[in-house]
Amino acid sequence: MKRKTFLAALGAGTLLAATGVVRAQTIRLRLAHAGAETASQHLAALEFARLVKERSQGALELQVYPSSQLGNDGTVIGGVRGGTIDMTMAGSVNFAGLAPRIGALDLPFLFRSPEHAYKTLDGTVGAQLTKELEGHGLKGLSWFQVGFRCITTKSRAVRTPDDVKGLKIRTTPNPSHILAFKLLGANPVPMPLGELYQALESGAVDAQEHPISITHSAKFFEVQKHLTMSRHAYTAMPVVMNKAKFDGLAPPLQKVLLESALQAARLQREMDTKDEARIIADLRSKGMQVLESYDAAPFRKLVEGETRKAFVEKNGGELLAAIDAVA
């Protein structure tokens, strides 16, 4: 019996050596994020954890903490930079203060299609942007997504730019989002997501703009009547790790993390695409009026030029040219 146990252990050790992974003990890493347990980012994070454990043959284990259990986005990003938390994922706007060029990803009407966004993020542009985070103690692993943003309102449907005029609309703190809605004649009001439902319910703001998955999971349909599938901007979600901890791993384990994170990101995008029709149907069943098609050209004409100009004045035009050139 002891011989069989020894041979089994020897075989396992041989297999680990063959894959280039030699494990003295399991390394456990904490991944924290703000998404709900039902959100695609959490489901994909669980798949990320499964892939990492399987491919490292147990040498690495990810423990996933959703729903801001370890703090809000800013707190957790600070924790990852300081090494008290190992990994996180958050909307790209949360990283623009560290690497301002990441703010380009939030520009209105930047991406021609989801495929254009994914090719940009998974290619050299995405790699360049995550590289700019390394000086701040963060190693980029892949790009999940918050998704394409769509407008909801309480009192009227948004079909033309005139329908946006005068609206008090919750936006992200991203300067390009604030500028865009000012150009449309709205009154943008940045505020944390956690405060938004009450603000909509009380009338402190009239409208908001999020990907429909968040509109659905946050139950904004209870306090908003109209949804326009405007897709006026896209929000990426980088998955980042404490750089010193990443650098301290053996190269085969680094490879496991990078490949598994990319596969999980692609899974999340597929989940979001497949889930869109179901979410729209459910929002309608809960009383929302959904406008699935509208003419984006008048909106684009009013905001695209000025928001891009403002970005180029601060960051140069090289990055936008590279994004536009992605086929």
Summary of the structure (lengths in Angstrom):
residues: 327
radius of gyration: 21.6
end to end distance: 60.9
largest distance: 79.9
contacts: 1085
relative contact order: 0.16
helix: 53%
strand: 20%
